[in-house]
Amino acid sequence: MSDDERATNDTTSGAGPDAKVRLVAWVHGHVQGVGFRWSTRVNALELGLLGYAKNYPDGRVLVVAEGPRDSCEKLLLWLESPDAPGVVDTVVSSWMDPRGEYTGFERK
């Protein structure tokens, strides 16, 4: 996803790389049964993010992450990269204001 596309999906009020945001990313492809949620959790924790990764019956994985915008952007880049486990066809993401409801990063 280009910076222009990210900007059009951005509904956060914060500005700057340290502003706290909420990233919601629907990951499509062959991303279940390949360690995708576990690897997402490891990456998110290394970036200091809170939230979760959850499998859905249709084969998608929902990733919700909150923390500094630059860290969320790094996670999104990883989700879209060939380094993510399985085969990622596309990632549909949106940006929101954080809700502050998480204390760690879980696999659901």
N, C-alpha and C positions, 0 to 999 in steps of 0.2 A: 504494500500500500504506500502510495506517495505521501509526501508531507501535505500536499494540497488536499488529498482525500482524507487524511487524518484531521486536518483543520475543519473540514466540513462536518465531521462527526463529533466535534468537540463542543460539549455543553458545559465545560467547567468554567468557573469564575476566576480561578487562580491563574497567575502568569509566572513564568520563569521555571527553571529546571527543578527548584526545590519545593515548588508548590505541591501540596498534597492533592492527589487525584484518585479517581476510581476508574480502572480499566475493565471493561467487559468485553471478552473476546470469545466468539463462537468459532471453534476450530473444526473444519470439515476435512474428511479424508479417512485414511486408514490409521486411526489414532487411538484405538482401543485394543487392549491386549498386547501392547508393545512397550509398556513402561512409560507411556506419555504423561500420565498424571504424576507419577513419582518424579520423573525428571523435571516436570514443571514446578513441582513443590521444591525440589532441591535448588533450582535456579531462582525461584522467587525468594526463598529464604536467604540465599547468598546476596540477593539484591536488597534485603531488608524489607520485603513486602509482606503484607497480610492478605488473607483471602482464602480461596479454594479453587480446586479443579474437580469437575464432576462429569462423569459419563452420562450420556443420554441414550435412550433406547434406539434412536435413529442413527447412532454411530458417531454423533458429534461429541465434543468435549467443551464444556463451558468453563472458562477461566475468568475469575473475578479477582482482581488484585488492587490493593490500595497502598499508597505510599507516595514518595516523591515522584514527580512526573518523569524525571530522567530515568529513574529505575524502572518505572512502568513501561517506558518507551523501549528500554533495553530488553525487558521481558517480551514485549510484543515483537521486536526484531528477531529474538530467538524463536518464538512460536512460528514465525514465518520462514525461518531458515532451514536449510537441509540438516542442521545439527539436531533438530527436534526428532524424537523417535517416531518411527512409522513413516507414513507418507501424508504430508499436509497438502491438501489441494487448495484450500483458501482459508483465510481468517477474516471474519467479519467483526470489526471492533467498533467500540464507541467509548467516549470519555464522559465522565460525570464528576460531580462533586462527591468526595468521600463521605461515607456514612459513619465510619469509625466503629463498626460492629464486630470486628475480628480481633483475635488475640494471637493468632498464629497463621500458618498456611496449611490447610487440610486437603486430603484427598477424600472425596465423597463418592 
